[in-house]
Amino acid sequence: MVGSGLAGKTVVITGASGGLGAALVSAFADKGARVVGCDVALDAMAALPLEQKIAFDLLDTQSVADAAQRILETSGCPDVLVNNAGWTRAETVADLTPAAIEREVDLNLTGVMCFTNPLSRAMAARGQGSIVFVSSVNALLHYGNPAYASAKAGINAYARSLAVELGCNGVRANVVAPGSIRTPAWDHRLAKDADIPAKLKRLYPLGRLVDTTEVAEAVAFLASDLASGITGTVLPVDGGLTAGCLPFINDILG
């Protein structure tokens, strides 16, 4: 049986302190990887099993550039980069303002690209590397959050560009697109409506939400040698949400 080949590899994970971020750190650390965690504050990562902690702000391009350079200087060119950090609050088209659009696109797309570019170039110069982006089902079909969805669709396109242009240099780039996951990112919605989890489950063919471990394992798979022939793909980990509309079957046809 072919192993994952992640043991001893250097893996950079952004948004490391979040609900999914912590699961990603655990998944890679459990497979023997050396994990470099990145987030906006060092203290948020204090309890995580990290080899190194890097703090930077995706909205600050100089901070992003400095962080990428620091990683290259102190940990060397990473074997794996997992771009997980993201954020949204503009829930519908009615919530969009120029400031909201700019913030969400800068955080979820521009900052991610600026962070990835120098690391992907280093991977290409070395002749090996794997990049996995955490996107969203919002990038595939519309479930709200239009600025966030637009930025995540841009991430999908950016991943394909890296896959096509850097593939001959040994660099793979893939995307995992989760559906709803119960993390602190949902707290502001649950504060308004405690029945949201039950309402969500009705939309998913599996009858439940995927959990952070399931998403993290999908990311680890795409990052690993087990997926050595896969690049430029978008993998939904969404309990079947994007396969079809179960409420339509139940309510209209049933």
MIDOSE-1310 file (N, C-alpha, C; in nm, 2 decimals, decimal comma, always signed):
residues 254
mvgs	+0,08/-0,12/+0,00/+0,00/+0,00/+0,00/+0,09/+0,12/+0,00; +0,05/+0,22/-0,09/+0,13/+0,34/-0,10/+0,10/+0,43/+0,02; +0,21/+0,48/+0,09/+0,19/+0,57/+0,20/+0,16/+0,72/+0,16; +0,12/+0,80/+0,25/+0,09/+0,94/+0,21/+0,22/+1,02/+0,19
glag	+0,33/+0,98/+0,24/+0,45/+1,05/+0,22/+0,46/+1,18/+0,29; +0,37/+1,21/+0,39/+0,37/+1,34/+0,46/+0,47/+1,34/+0,58; +0,51/+1,23/+0,62/+0,60/+1,23/+0,74/+0,73/+1,31/+0,71; +0,76/+1,40/+0,80/+0,88/+1,48/+0,78/+0,87/+1,60/+0,69
ktvv	+0,76/+1,61/+0,62/+0,74/+1,72/+0,53/+0,70/+1,85/+0,60; +0,74/+1,96/+0,54/+0,70/+2,09/+0,60/+0,57/+2,13/+0,54; +0,47/+2,16/+0,62/+0,34/+2,20/+0,57/+0,30/+2,33/+0,64; +0,27/+2,43/+0,55/+0,22/+2,56/+0,60/+0,07/+2,56/+0,59
itga	+0,01/+2,60/+0,70/-0,14/+2,61/+0,71/-0,18/+2,75/+0,75; -0,26/+2,82/+0,67/-0,31/+2,95/+0,72/-0,44/+2,93/+0,79; -0,48/+3,03/+0,87/-0,60/+3,02/+0,94/-0,60/+2,90/+1,04; -0,48/+2,88/+1,10/-0,45/+2,76/+1,18/-0,53/+2,75/+1,31
sggl	-0,57/+2,87/+1,36/-0,64/+2,86/+1,49/-0,79/+2,85/+1,48; -0,85/+2,85/+1,36/-0,99/+2,84/+1,35/-1,04/+2,69/+1,37; -1,17/+2,68/+1,36/-1,22/+2,54/+1,37/-1,17/+2,44/+1,27; -1,17/+2,48/+1,15/-1,12/+2,39/+1,04/-0,96/+2,39/+1,05
gaal	-0,91/+2,51/+1,08/-0,76/+2,52/+1,08/-0,70/+2,42/+1,19; -0,76/+2,42/+1,31/-0,71/+2,33/+1,41/-0,72/+2,18/+1,37; -0,83/+2,15/+1,30/-0,84/+2,01/+1,25/-0,74/+1,98/+1,14; -0,70/+2,08/+1,06/-0,60/+2,06/+0,96/-0,46/+2,04/+1,02
vsaf	-0,43/+2,12/+1,12/-0,31/+2,11/+1,20/-0,30/+1,97/+1,25; -0,40/+1,92/+1,32/-0,40/+1,79/+1,38/-0,38/+1,68/+1,27; -0,45/+1,69/+1,16/-0,45/+1,59/+1,06/-0,31/+1,57/+1,00; -0,24/+1,68/+0,98/-0,11/+1,68/+0,92/+0,00/+1,64/+1,03
adkg	-0,02/+1,69/+1,15/+0,07/+1,65/+1,26/+0,06/+1,50/+1,29; -0,06/+1,45/+1,29/-0,08/+1,31/+1,31/-0,01/+1,22/+1,20; +0,01/+1,28/+1,09/+0,08/+1,20/+0,98/+0,23/+1,23/+0,97; +0,28/+1,29/+1,08/+0,42/+1,31/+1,09/+0,48/+1,43/+1,03
arvv	+0,39/+1,52/+0,98/+0,44/+1,64/+0,91/+0,49/+1,75/+1,02; +0,58/+1,83/+0,97/+0,62/+1,95/+1,05/+0,53/+2,06/+1,01; +0,45/+2,11/+1,10/+0,35/+2,21/+1,06/+0,38/+2,35/+1,10; +0,38/+2,44/+1,01/+0,40/+2,58/+1,03/+0,26/+2,65/+1,03
gcdv	+0,22/+2,70/+1,14/+0,09/+2,76/+1,15/+0,09/+2,91/+1,13; -0,01/+2,96/+1,05/-0,02/+3,10/+1,03/-0,16/+3,15/+1,07; -0,16/+3,27/+1,13/-0,29/+3,33/+1,16/-0,26/+3,48/+1,19; -0,37/+3,55/+1,23/-0,35/+3,69/+1,25/-0,28/+3,72/+1,39
alda	-0,28/+3,63/+1,48/-0,22/+3,65/+1,61/-0,15/+3,53/+1,66; -0,03/+3,54/+1,72/+0,05/+3,43/+1,76/-0,02/+3,36/+1,88; -0,08/+3,43/+1,97/-0,14/+3,37/+2,09/-0,26/+3,28/+2,06; -0,32/+3,31/+1,95/-0,44/+3,22/+1,91/-0,39/+3,08/+1,87
maal	-0,27/+3,06/+1,84/-0,21/+2,93/+1,80/-0,14/+2,86/+1,91; -0,14/+2,92/+2,03/-0,06/+2,87/+2,15/-0,08/+2,72/+2,18; -0,20/+2,67/+2,16/-0,22/+2,53/+2,21/-0,20/+2,43/+2,09; -0,17/+2,47/+1,98/-0,16/+2,39/+1,86/-0,02/+2,32/+1,85
pleq	-0,01/+2,20/+1,80/+0,12/+2,13/+1,78/+0,20/+2,18/+1,66; +0,26/+2,29/+1,67/+0,32/+2,36/+1,56/+0,47/+2,36/+1,58; +0,54/+2,35/+1,47/+0,69/+2,37/+1,47/+0,72/+2,51/+1,47; +0,64/+2,60/+1,41/+0,66/+2,74/+1,40/+0,53/+2,81/+1,39
kiaf	+0,52/+2,93/+1,44/+0,40/+3,01/+1,43/+0,44/+3,14/+1,36; +0,36/+3,18/+1,26/+0,38/+3,30/+1,19/+0,25/+3,39/+1,19; +0,26/+3,51/+1,23/+0,14/+3,60/+1,24/+0,15/+3,70/+1,12; +0,04/+3,71/+1,05/+0,03/+3,81/+0,94/-0,12/+3,84/+0,91
dlld	-0,14/+3,95/+0,85/-0,28/+3,99/+0,81/-0,30/+3,99/+0,66; -0,39/+3,91/+0,61/-0,41/+3,89/+0,47/-0,46/+4,02/+0,41; -0,50/+4,12/+0,49/-0,55/+4,25/+0,43/-0,43/+4,35/+0,42; -0,31/+4,31/+0,47/-0,19/+4,39/+0,46/-0,09/+4,33/+0,37
tqsv	-0,08/+4,38/+0,25/+0,01/+4,32/+0,15/+0,15/+4,31/+0,19; +0,20/+4,41/+0,27/+0,34/+4,40/+0,31/+0,36/+4,30/+0,42; +0,26/+4,28/+0,51/+0,26/+4,18/+0,61/+0,26/+4,04/+0,54; +0,18/+4,03/+0,44/+0,18/+3,90/+0,36/+0,31/+3,87/+0,30
adaa	+0,37/+3,97/+0,23/+0,50/+3,94/+0,17/+0,61/+3,91/+0,27; +0,61/+3,98/+0,38/+0,71/+3,96/+0,49/+0,69/+3,82/+0,55; +0,57/+3,77/+0,56/+0,54/+3,64/+0,62/+0,59/+3,53/+0,53; +0,57/+3,54/+0,40/+0,61/+3,44/+0,30/+0,76/+3,44/+0,30
qril	+0,83/+3,55/+0,30/+0,98/+3,56/+0,30/+1,03/+3,50/+0,43; +0,97/+3,52/+0,54/+1,02/+3,47/+0,67/+1,01/+3,32/+0,67; +0,90/+3,26/+0,61/+0,89/+3,12/+0,60/+1,00/+3,06/+0,52; +1,03/+3,12/+0,41/+1,13/+3,07/+0,32/+1,27/+3,08/+0,39
etsg	+1,29/+3,18/+0,46/+1,42/+3,20/+0,53/+1,44/+3,11/+0,65; +1,33/+3,08/+0,72/+1,35/+3,01/+0,85/+1,31/+2,86/+0,84; +1,21/+2,83/+0,75/+1,17/+2,69/+0,74/+1,20/+2,63/+0,61; +1,25/+2,71/+0,51/+1,28/+2,67/+0,38/+1,15/+2,66/+0,30
cpdv	+1,17/+2,62/+0,17/+1,05/+2,60/+0,08/+0,96/+2,49/+0,14; +0,83/+2,52/+0,16/+0,74/+2,42/+0,21/+0,72/+2,31/+0,11; +0,69/+2,19/+0,16/+0,65/+2,08/+0,07/+0,50/+2,09/+0,04; +0,43/+2,15/+0,13/+0,28/+2,16/+0,12/+0,24/+2,30/+0,17
lvnn	+0,15/+2,36/+0,10/+0,09/+2,49/+0,14/-0,06/+2,47/+0,14; -0,13/+2,49/+0,26/-0,27/+2,48/+0,27/-0,33/+2,62/+0,30; -0,39/+2,68/+0,20/-0,45/+2,81/+0,22/-0,60/+2,79/+0,27; -0,61/+2,80/+0,40/-0,74/+2,78/+0,47/-0,81/+2,91/+0,51
agwt	-0,73/+3,01/+0,54/-0,79/+3,13/+0,60/-0,89/+3,19/+0,51; -1,00/+3,24/+0,57/-1,11/+3,31/+0,50/-1,21/+3,37/+0,59; -1,30/+3,45/+0,54/-1,39/+3,52/+0,63/-1,50/+3,58/+0,54; -1,62/+3,59/+0,60/-1,73/+3,66/+0,53/-1,84/+3,71/+0,63
raet	-1,90/+3,82/+0,60/-2,01/+3,87/+0,67/-2,12/+3,93/+0,58; -2,09/+3,96/+0,46/-2,19/+4,02/+0,37/-2,28/+3,90/+0,32; -2,39/+3,87/+0,38/-2,46/+3,75/+0,36/-2,54/+3,75/+0,23; -2,60/+3,86/+0,19/-2,68/+3,87/+0,06/-2,64/+3,99/-0,02
vadl	-2,69/+3,99/-0,14/-2,67/+4,11/-0,23/-2,70/+4,24/-0,16; -2,81/+4,24/-0,08/-2,85/+4,36/-0,01/-2,75/+4,41/+0,09; -2,66/+4,32/+0,13/-2,56/+4,36/+0,23/-2,43/+4,42/+0,16; -2,42/+4,41/+0,03/-2,30/+4,45/-0,04/-2,29/+4,61/-0,04
tpaa	-2,17/+4,65/+0,01/-2,13/+4,79/-0,01/-1,99/+4,78/-0,07; -1,94/+4,90/-0,12/-1,80/+4,89/-0,17/-1,70/+4,85/-0,07; -1,72/+4,89/+0,06/-1,62/+4,85/+0,16/-1,63/+4,70/+0,19; -1,75/+4,64/+0,19/-1,77/+4,50/+0,22/-1,71/+4,42/+0,10
iere	-1,73/+4,46/-0,02/-1,68/+4,39/-0,14/-1,53/+4,39/-0,13; -1,47/+4,51/-0,11/-1,33/+4,52/-0,11/-1,26/+4,44/+0,00; -1,32/+4,44/+0,12/-1,27/+4,36/+0,23/-1,27/+4,21/+0,21; -1,38/+4,16/+0,16/-1,40/+4,02/+0,14/-1,32/+3,97/+0,02
vdln	-1,31/+4,04/-0,08/-1,22/+4,00/-0,20/-1,08/+4,01/-0,16; -1,04/+4,11/-0,09/-0,90/+4,13/-0,05/-0,85/+4,02/+0,04; -0,94/+3,98/+0,14/-0,90/+3,88/+0,24/-0,91/+3,74/+0,18; -1,01/+3,71/+0,10/-1,03/+3,57/+0,05/-0,96/+3,54/-0,08
ltgv	-0,92/+3,64/-0,16/-0,86/+3,62/-0,29/-0,72/+3,69/-0,30; -0,72/+3,82/-0,29/-0,60/+3,90/-0,32/-0,49/+3,86/-0,22; -0,52/+3,86/-0,09/-0,42/+3,83/+0,01/-0,37/+3,68/-0,01; -0,46/+3,59/-0,04/-0,42/+3,45/-0,06/-0,33/+3,44/-0,18
mcft	-0,36/+3,51/-0,29/-0,27/+3,50/-0,41/-0,13/+3,56/-0,38; -0,13/+3,67/-0,31/+0,00/+3,74/-0,27/+0,08/+3,65/-0,18; +0,02/+3,58/-0,09/+0,09/+3,49/-0,01/+0,14/+3,36/-0,08; +0,06/+3,31/-0,17/+0,09/+3,19/-0,24/+0,20/+3,21/-0,35
npls	+0,20/+3,32/-0,42/+0,29/+3,34/-0,53/+0,44/+3,32/-0,50; +0,49/+3,38/-0,40/+0,64/+3,35/-0,37/+0,66/+3,21/-0,33; +0,57/+3,15/-0,26/+0,59/+3,01/-0,21/+0,58/+2,91/-0,33; +0,49/+2,94/-0,42/+0,47/+2,85/-0,53/+0,59/+2,86/-0,63
rama	+0,64/+2,98/-0,64/+0,76/+3,00/-0,72/+0,88/+2,93/-0,66; +0,89/+2,93/-0,53/+1,00/+2,85/-0,47/+0,98/+2,70/-0,49; +0,86/+2,66/-0,48/+0,83/+2,51/-0,51/+0,87/+2,48/-0,65; +0,83/+2,56/-0,74/+0,86/+2,54/-0,88/+1,01/+2,54/-0,91
argq	+1,09/+2,63/-0,84/+1,23/+2,63/-0,86/+1,30/+2,50/-0,80; +1,24/+2,45/-0,70/+1,29/+2,32/-0,64/+1,25/+2,20/-0,72; +1,13/+2,21/-0,79/+1,08/+2,10/-0,87/+0,98/+2,01/-0,80; +0,92/+2,06/-0,69/+0,83/+1,98/-0,62/+0,75/+2,07/-0,52
gsiv	+0,62/+2,04/-0,51/+0,53/+2,11/-0,41/+0,39/+2,08/-0,43; +0,31/+2,09/-0,33/+0,16/+2,06/-0,34/+0,09/+2,18/-0,27; -0,01/+2,23/-0,33/-0,08/+2,34/-0,28/-0,23/+2,30/-0,28; -0,29/+2,32/-0,16/-0,44/+2,29/-0,15/-0,51/+2,42/-0,10
fvss	-0,61/+2,46/-0,17/-0,69/+2,58/-0,12/-0,82/+2,53/-0,06; -0,86/+2,59/+0,05/-0,99/+2,56/+0,10/-1,08/+2,67/+0,04; -1,17/+2,63/-0,05/-1,26/+2,72/-0,11/-1,40/+2,70/-0,05; -1,50/+2,68/-0,12/-1,64/+2,67/-0,07/-1,73/+2,63/-0,18
vnal	-1,84/+2,56/-0,14/-1,95/+2,53/-0,23/-2,01/+2,65/-0,29; -1,99/+2,76/-0,21/-2,04/+2,89/-0,26/-1,98/+2,93/-0,39; -1,86/+2,88/-0,42/-1,79/+2,91/-0,55/-1,85/+2,83/-0,66; -1,93/+2,73/-0,63/-1,98/+2,64/-0,74/-2,13/+2,67/-0,77
lhyg	-2,21/+2,70/-0,66/-2,35/+2,73/-0,68/-2,38/+2,84/-0,58; -2,49/+2,92/-0,60/-2,51/+3,03/-0,51/-2,59/+2,99/-0,39; -2,53/+3,01/-0,27/-2,59/+2,99/-0,14/-2,58/+3,11/-0,06; -2,57/+3,23/-0,12/-2,55/+3,35/-0,04/-2,41/+3,40/-0,04
npay	-2,38/+3,50/+0,04/-2,24/+3,55/+0,06/-2,18/+3,58/-0,07; -2,23/+3,68/-0,15/-2,19/+3,70/-0,29/-2,05/+3,74/-0,31; -2,00/+3,83/-0,22/-1,86/+3,88/-0,24/-1,76/+3,76/-0,20; -1,79/+3,69/-0,09/-1,71/+3,58/-0,06/-1,71/+3,47/-0,17
asak	-1,83/+3,44/-0,22/-1,85/+3,34/-0,33/-1,77/+3,38/-0,45; -1,77/+3,51/-0,48/-1,69/+3,56/-0,60/-1,54/+3,54/-0,57; -1,50/+3,57/-0,45/-1,36/+3,55/-0,42/-1,32/+3,41/-0,43; -1,40/+3,32/-0,37/-1,37/+3,18/-0,37/-1,37/+3,12/-0,51
agin	-1,46/+3,17/-0,60/-1,46/+3,13/-0,74/-1,32/+3,17/-0,80; -1,27/+3,29/-0,76/-1,14/+3,33/-0,81/-1,03/+3,24/-0,76; -1,04/+3,19/-0,64/-0,95/+3,09/-0,59/-0,95/+2,97/-0,67; -1,06/+2,92/-0,71/-1,07/+2,80/-0,79/-1,00/+2,82/-0,93
ayar	-1,02/+2,94/-0,98/-0,95/+2,97/-1,11/-0,80/+2,99/-1,09; -0,76/+3,05/-0,98/-0,62/+3,06/-0,95/-0,55/+2,93/-0,93; -0,62/+2,84/-0,87/-0,56/+2,70/-0,85/-0,54/+2,63/-0,98; -0,63/+2,65/-1,07/-0,62/+2,59/-1,20/-0,50/+2,65/-1,28
slav	-0,48/+2,78/-1,26/-0,37/+2,85/-1,33/-0,23/+2,79/-1,28; -0,22/+2,77/-1,15/-0,10/+2,72/-1,09/-0,08/+2,57/-1,14; -0,19/+2,50/-1,14/-0,18/+2,36/-1,19/-0,13/+2,35/-1,33; -0,18/+2,43/-1,42/-0,15/+2,43/-1,56/-0,01/+2,49/-1,58
elgc	+0,02/+2,60/-1,52/+0,15/+2,67/-1,55/+0,27/+2,61/-1,48; +0,25/+2,55/-1,36/+0,36/+2,50/-1,28/+0,37/+2,35/-1,27; +0,27/+2,28/-1,34/+0,28/+2,14/-1,34/+0,40/+2,08/-1,39; +0,46/+2,14/-1,49/+0,58/+2,08/-1,55/+0,70/+2,10/-1,46
ngvr	+0,68/+2,19/-1,36/+0,79/+2,21/-1,25/+0,76/+2,13/-1,13; +0,67/+2,03/-1,13/+0,65/+1,94/-1,02/+0,55/+2,00/-0,91; +0,48/+2,10/-0,95/+0,39/+2,16/-0,85/+0,24/+2,12/-0,88; +0,17/+2,07/-0,78/+0,03/+2,04/-0,80/-0,05/+2,15/-0,72
anvv	-0,17/+2,18/-0,77/-0,26/+2,27/-0,70/-0,40/+2,22/-0,71; -0,47/+2,20/-0,60/-0,60/+2,15/-0,59/-0,69/+2,23/-0,49; -0,82/+2,21/-0,50/-0,91/+2,28/-0,41/-1,00/+2,18/-0,34; -1,03/+2,21/-0,22/-1,14/+2,14/-0,15/-1,25/+2,24/-0,12
apgs	-1,37/+2,21/-0,16/-1,48/+2,30/-0,14/-1,58/+2,24/-0,04; -1,57/+2,28/+0,09/-1,66/+2,23/+0,19/-1,80/+2,29/+0,18; -1,90/+2,22/+0,23/-2,03/+2,27/+0,25/-2,03/+2,33/+0,39; -2,14/+2,34/+0,45/-2,15/+2,39/+0,59/-2,08/+2,30/+0,69
irtp	-2,00/+2,36/+0,77/-1,93/+2,29/+0,88/-1,96/+2,37/+1,01; -1,99/+2,29/+1,11/-2,01/+2,36/+1,24/-1,88/+2,40/+1,31; -1,85/+2,53/+1,29/-1,73/+2,59/+1,34/-1,78/+2,73/+1,40; -1,69/+2,80/+1,48/-1,72/+2,93/+1,53/-1,77/+3,03/+1,43
awdh	-1,74/+3,00/+1,30/-1,78/+3,10/+1,19/-1,93/+3,10/+1,18; -2,00/+3,01/+1,24/-2,14/+3,01/+1,23/-2,21/+3,07/+1,35; -2,13/+3,11/+1,45/-2,18/+3,16/+1,58/-2,28/+3,28/+1,56; -2,24/+3,37/+1,47/-2,32/+3,49/+1,45/-2,46/+3,46/+1,39
rlak	-2,47/+3,35/+1,31/-2,60/+3,31/+1,26/-2,68/+3,23/+1,36; -2,61/+3,15/+1,44/-2,68/+3,07/+1,54/-2,73/+3,17/+1,65; -2,67/+3,28/+1,67/-2,72/+3,37/+1,77/-2,85/+3,43/+1,73; -2,88/+3,43/+1,60/-3,01/+3,49/+1,55/-3,11/+3,38/+1,55
dadi	-3,07/+3,25/+1,52/-3,16/+3,14/+1,50/-3,10/+3,01/+1,54; -3,14/+2,96/+1,66/-3,08/+2,84/+1,71/-3,12/+2,71/+1,64; -3,22/+2,73/+1,55/-3,27/+2,61/+1,48/-3,20/+2,59/+1,35; -3,10/+2,67/+1,32/-3,03/+2,66/+1,19/-2,97/+2,52/+1,16
pakl	-2,90/+2,46/+1,26/-2,85/+2,32/+1,23/-2,95/+2,23/+1,18; -3,07/+2,22/+1,24/-3,18/+2,13/+1,19/-3,22/+2,17/+1,05; -3,23/+2,30/+1,02/-3,27/+2,35/+0,89/-3,17/+2,31/+0,78; -3,04/+2,32/+0,82/-2,93/+2,29/+0,73/-2,93/+2,14/+0,69
krly	-2,95/+2,05/+0,79/-2,94/+1,91/+0,77/-3,04/+1,86/+0,66; -3,15/+1,93/+0,65/-3,26/+1,90/+0,56/-3,21/+1,91/+0,41; -3,11/+2,00/+0,39/-3,06/+2,03/+0,26/-2,96/+1,93/+0,21; -2,90/+1,85/+0,30/-2,79/+1,76/+0,27/-2,84/+1,62/+0,25
plgr	-2,80/+1,56/+0,13/-2,84/+1,42/+0,11/-2,79/+1,32/+0,21; -2,68/+1,34/+0,27/-2,63/+1,26/+0,38/-2,71/+1,28/+0,51; -2,80/+1,38/+0,52/-2,88/+1,40/+0,63/-2,80/+1,46/+0,75; -2,68/+1,51/+0,72/-2,60/+1,57/+0,83/-2,50/+1,67/+0,76
lvdt	-2,43/+1,75/+0,84/-2,32/+1,83/+0,80/-2,19/+1,75/+0,81; -2,10/+1,77/+0,72/-1,97/+1,72/+0,73/-1,90/+1,78/+0,85; -1,80/+1,71/+0,91/-1,73/+1,77/+1,02/-1,59/+1,81/+0,98; -1,52/+1,88/+1,07/-1,39/+1,94/+1,03/-1,29/+1,83/+1,00
teva	-1,30/+1,72/+1,07/-1,20/+1,61/+1,04/-1,22/+1,56/+0,90; -1,34/+1,54/+0,85/-1,37/+1,49/+0,72/-1,31/+1,59/+0,61; -1,32/+1,72/+0,63/-1,27/+1,81/+0,54/-1,11/+1,81/+0,55; -1,06/+1,80/+0,67/-0,91/+1,80/+0,68/-0,85/+1,68/+0,62
eava	-0,92/+1,57/+0,63/-0,86/+1,44/+0,57/-0,86/+1,45/+0,42; -0,96/+1,52/+0,36/-0,97/+1,54/+0,22/-0,85/+1,63/+0,17; -0,83/+1,73/+0,25/-0,72/+1,82/+0,22/-0,58/+1,75/+0,23; -0,57/+1,67/+0,33/-0,44/+1,59/+0,35/-0,42/+1,49/+0,23
flas	-0,53/+1,43/+0,19/-0,52/+1,34/+0,07/-0,47/+1,41/-0,05; -0,53/+1,52/-0,08/-0,49/+1,60/-0,20/-0,35/+1,65/-0,19; -0,31/+1,68/-0,07/-0,17/+1,73/-0,05/-0,07/+1,62/-0,06; -0,11/+1,49/-0,04/-0,02/+1,38/-0,02/+0,02/+1,31/-0,15
dlas	+0,12/+1,22/-0,14/+0,16/+1,14/-0,25/+0,05/+1,05/-0,30; -0,05/+1,02/-0,22/-0,16/+0,94/-0,27/-0,24/+1,01/-0,38; -0,23/+1,14/-0,39/-0,29/+1,21/-0,50/-0,19/+1,27/-0,60; -0,08/+1,19/-0,62/+0,03/+1,24/-0,70/-0,01/+1,27/-0,85
gitg	-0,12/+1,21/-0,90/-0,16/+1,23/-1,03/-0,28/+1,33/-1,04; -0,31/+1,40/-0,93/-0,43/+1,48/-0,93/-0,38/+1,63/-0,92; -0,42/+1,71/-1,01/-0,40/+1,85/-1,01/-0,50/+1,93/-1,08; -0,53/+2,05/-1,04/-0,63/+2,14/-1,10/-0,77/+2,10/-1,08
tvlp	-0,80/+2,02/-0,97/-0,93/+1,97/-0,95/-1,00/+2,05/-0,83; -1,13/+2,05/-0,83/-1,21/+2,11/-0,72/-1,29/+1,99/-0,66; -1,26/+1,96/-0,53/-1,33/+1,84/-0,47/-1,43/+1,89/-0,37; -1,56/+1,88/-0,39/-1,66/+1,92/-0,29/-1,66/+1,82/-0,18
vdgg	-1,65/+1,86/-0,05/-1,67/+1,78/+0,06/-1,79/+1,84/+0,13; -1,91/+1,80/+0,09/-2,03/+1,87/+0,12/-2,15/+1,79/+0,15; -2,13/+1,66/+0,18/-2,25/+1,58/+0,22/-2,35/+1,56/+0,11; -2,30/+1,59/-0,02/-2,39/+1,58/-0,13/-2,47/+1,70/-0,17
ltag	-2,44/+1,81/-0,11/-2,52/+1,94/-0,13/-2,52/+1,98/-0,28; -2,40/+1,97/-0,34/-2,39/+2,02/-0,48/-2,44/+1,91/-0,58; -2,47/+1,79/-0,53/-2,52/+1,69/-0,62/-2,66/+1,71/-0,67; -2,74/+1,78/-0,59/-2,88/+1,80/-0,62/-2,95/+1,86/-0,51
clpf	-3,08/+1,89/-0,53/-3,16/+1,96/-0,43/-3,26/+1,86/-0,37; -3,23/+1,80/-0,25/-3,31/+1,71/-0,19/-3,45/+1,76/-0,15; -3,46/+1,88/-0,10/-3,59/+1,94/-0,06/-3,69/+1,94/-0,18; -3,63/+1,96/-0,30/-3,72/+1,96/-0,42/-3,78/+1,83/-0,44
indi	-3,69/+1,72/-0,43/-3,74/+1,58/-0,44/-3,85/+1,56/-0,34; -3,82/+1,59/-0,21/-3,91/+1,56/-0,10/-4,04/+1,64/-0,11; -4,03/+1,77/-0,14/-4,14/+1,86/-0,13/-4,23/+1,87/-0,25; -4,16/+1,86/-0,37/-4,23/+1,87/-0,50/-4,27/+1,74/-0,56
lg	-4,17/+1,65/-0,56/-4,20/+1,52/-0,63/-4,25/+1,41/-0,54; -4,21/+1,43/-0,41/-4,25/+1,33/-0,31/-4,40/+1,33/-0,27
